[in-house]
Amino acid sequence: LEALHDWLVQTRAQTANGGGSAKALDYTLKRWVSLIRYAQTGHLPIDNNPVENIIRPIAIGKKNWLFTGSERAGQRAAAIQTLLGTAQLNGLNPSDWLKDTLIKLPTWPNSRIDELLPLPSEFIESLKQKNDRW
């Protein structure tokens, strides 16, 4: 990657401003730190396509969301969409997760409500360790 960076810098110095090549080189150099972070960690996704695919139905239906009834209803709808999207991102079937959660919820102890979130238990535990208010 160092050789690529050197080439980008050298080529940019020889490229006239305003052209397509200059814009492409500037774009790459501007995001170089992020590329290095991605290459060094090994676990980060190369793009955010999974998230975009999940929020696409929300974006497509945004005119419909104007008629949720009230601001509070809109906030509740957004919370539900977030939970269903999180379930999907974590490999769960959102409908199955929601059905299971709604069945358990009436008798589930409030002190363990976090266990019903559509998140891996290891992730919840790491949040608890990092944040004593969790």
C-alpha positions as CSV (number, residue, x, y, z in Angstrom):
1,L,0.0,0.0,0.0
2,E,2.9,2.3,0.6
3,A,4.0,2.0,-3.0
4,L,0.5,2.7,-4.2
5,H,0.3,5.8,-2.0
6,D,3.7,7.0,-3.3
7,W,2.5,6.5,-6.9
8,L,-0.8,8.4,-6.1
9,V,1.1,11.4,-4.6
10,Q,3.7,11.5,-7.4
11,T,1.0,11.2,-10.2
12,R,-1.2,13.8,-8.5
13,A,1.8,16.2,-8.5
14,Q,2.1,15.8,-12.3
15,T,-1.6,16.0,-13.0
16,A,-3.4,19.3,-13.9
17,N,-6.1,20.5,-11.6
18,G,-9.8,20.2,-12.6
19,G,-9.6,17.1,-14.8
20,G,-11.2,13.8,-14.1
21,S,-7.9,12.1,-13.2
22,A,-7.1,14.8,-10.7
23,K,-10.5,14.4,-9.1
24,A,-10.0,10.6,-8.9
25,L,-6.6,11.0,-7.4
26,D,-7.8,13.6,-4.9
27,Y,-10.7,11.4,-3.9
28,T,-8.4,8.4,-3.3
29,L,-5.9,10.5,-1.3
30,K,-8.6,12.1,0.8
31,R,-9.8,8.7,1.9
32,W,-6.4,7.1,2.3
33,V,-6.6,6.9,6.1
34,S,-9.8,5.0,5.9
35,L,-8.4,2.6,3.3
36,I,-5.4,1.9,5.6
37,R,-7.7,1.3,8.6
38,Y,-9.8,-1.1,6.5
39,A,-6.7,-3.0,5.3
40,Q,-5.1,-3.2,8.7
41,T,-8.2,-4.4,10.7
42,G,-9.4,-7.2,8.5
43,H,-12.9,-7.3,9.9
44,L,-14.4,-4.1,8.5
45,P,-16.7,-4.5,5.5
46,I,-15.4,-2.9,2.3
47,D,-18.7,-1.1,1.7
48,N,-22.0,-0.3,3.5
49,N,-24.2,-2.2,1.0
50,P,-25.9,-4.3,3.7
51,V,-27.0,-1.2,5.6
52,E,-28.2,0.5,2.4
53,N,-30.2,-2.6,1.4
54,I,-31.9,-2.6,4.8
55,I,-32.8,1.1,4.8
56,R,-33.9,1.1,1.1
57,P,-37.6,0.3,1.9
58,I,-37.6,3.2,4.4
59,A,-36.3,5.6,1.8
60,I,-38.7,4.3,-0.9
61,G,-41.7,4.7,1.5
62,K,-40.7,8.0,3.0
63,K,-43.8,9.8,1.6
64,N,-45.9,7.2,3.4
65,W,-44.1,7.9,6.7
66,L,-45.6,11.4,6.7
67,F,-48.9,9.8,7.7
68,T,-47.9,7.8,10.7
69,G,-50.4,9.7,12.8
70,S,-48.2,11.8,15.1
71,E,-44.6,12.5,15.8
72,R,-44.6,9.9,18.6
73,A,-46.0,7.3,16.3
74,G,-43.3,8.1,13.8
75,Q,-40.6,7.7,16.4
76,R,-42.1,4.3,17.4
77,A,-42.2,3.3,13.7
78,A,-38.5,4.2,13.4
79,A,-37.6,2.2,16.5
80,I,-39.4,-0.8,15.1
81,Q,-37.7,-0.4,11.8
82,T,-34.3,-0.2,13.6
83,L,-35.0,-3.4,15.6
84,L,-36.1,-5.3,12.5
85,G,-33.1,-4.1,10.5
86,T,-30.7,-5.0,13.3
87,A,-32.3,-8.5,13.5
88,Q,-31.7,-8.9,9.7
89,L,-28.1,-7.7,9.9
90,N,-27.4,-10.2,12.7
91,G,-28.7,-13.1,10.5
92,L,-32.1,-13.4,12.2
93,N,-35.4,-13.6,10.3
94,P,-37.0,-10.3,11.4
95,S,-40.5,-11.8,11.5
96,D,-39.5,-14.8,13.5
97,W,-37.5,-12.6,16.0
98,L,-40.4,-10.2,16.4
99,K,-43.0,-13.0,16.9
100,D,-40.7,-14.7,19.5
101,T,-40.0,-11.4,21.3
102,L,-43.7,-10.5,21.5
103,I,-44.6,-13.9,22.9
104,K,-41.9,-13.6,25.6
105,L,-42.3,-9.9,26.4
106,P,-45.4,-10.0,28.7
107,T,-43.7,-12.3,31.2
108,W,-40.1,-11.4,30.7
109,P,-38.3,-9.7,33.7
110,N,-37.4,-6.0,33.1
111,S,-34.0,-6.6,34.5
112,R,-33.2,-9.0,31.6
113,I,-35.0,-7.1,28.8
114,D,-31.7,-6.6,26.9
115,E,-31.5,-10.3,26.3
116,L,-34.5,-9.9,23.9
117,L,-32.6,-7.4,21.6
118,P,-31.7,-8.8,18.2
119,L,-28.0,-8.6,19.0
120,P,-25.4,-11.3,19.8
121,S,-25.1,-11.9,23.5
122,E,-21.3,-11.3,23.4
123,F,-22.0,-7.8,22.0
124,I,-24.4,-7.0,24.7
125,E,-21.9,-8.2,27.4
126,S,-19.2,-6.1,25.9
127,L,-21.5,-3.0,26.0
128,K,-22.3,-3.7,29.6
129,Q,-18.6,-3.9,30.5
130,K,-17.8,-0.6,28.7
131,N,-20.8,1.3,30.0
132,D,-21.9,0.9,33.6
133,R,-25.3,2.6,32.7
134,W,-26.2,-0.2,30.3
